[in-house]
Amino acid sequence: MTMERKPEDECREDGADPFLEEIRRLRMELSEEHGNDVRRLGEYLMQRQREHAELLVREPAPPTYGSSSEPNGADTPER
């Protein structure tokens, strides 16, 4: 499920944001489906994460300095 903003999704005159309202509605539905139990909801979300691991966005690993073939860690940035 992907939610994208459309021009008609802009904030209304009363200041409400339809996009945020939809997110809140879906969050409440999920919570109710799991008995408003944080542990059950967490287990469900972790299961979904395992089932769809290919969709997760992961941070790249930080660079490792001093691991090159340069002597004395020549690739270490200056501080």
N, C-alpha and C positions, 0 to 999 in steps of 0.2 A: 504494500500500500504506500503510495507516494502522494504527498500533499504538496501542491504547487499553488503559489499565489496567482490570482488572476486580477485583472483591473477592477472587477466588481467586488473584490475582497478588501478593498481599501476601507479604512476606518469610517464608520458611520458618523453622522452628525452628533450622536450622543457619546462619541468617543470609544464605542465598543469596537473591537477588532474581531471580525468574523473568523479569521484564521485561528486566533488564540481561543476563541469560544469553541471551535471544533476540536482543538487539541484537548481542552479541558473536558469536553463532553466525552471524547474517546477515553481519556484517562479515568473518568468516573465509571464508565461502562466496564472497563477492564477491572477496576477495583471491585465493583459490585459482583462481577462474574466470579471473583475469587473470594467472595465472602468478606470483603474489606479486611482481609488478612494479609498483612505485609509479607509474612513468610511465604504463604502460598503464592502470592503474586510474584515475589522474587524468584521462587522456584520455576514458575511458569515462564518468566522472562529469560531466565538462564537456559531453560530447555529450548526456547525459540532461538536464542543466540547460538546454541550448539547446532541446531538444525539448519541455520542459515549463516554459518560462519563465513561463507564466501562473500557475503554482503557487508561484513564489518569493515570499517575503515580503520586501519591501524597506523599509528605514528611510526615514522621511520626511526630506525635505531640511531642513537646519537653517534657522532663520529668518535672513533677511538684514536687519540693522539699518542704519538710515540711508538706506534706499532708498525711503522713502515720499515723498510730496509735501510733508511737513512741512519747514519751513526749519530749517537747522542740525541735521539729524538728530534732530528732537524725539522720534522713536520709539525712540531708542537707550536701552536700560535704564540705570538709574543703577548705578554701580560703587562 
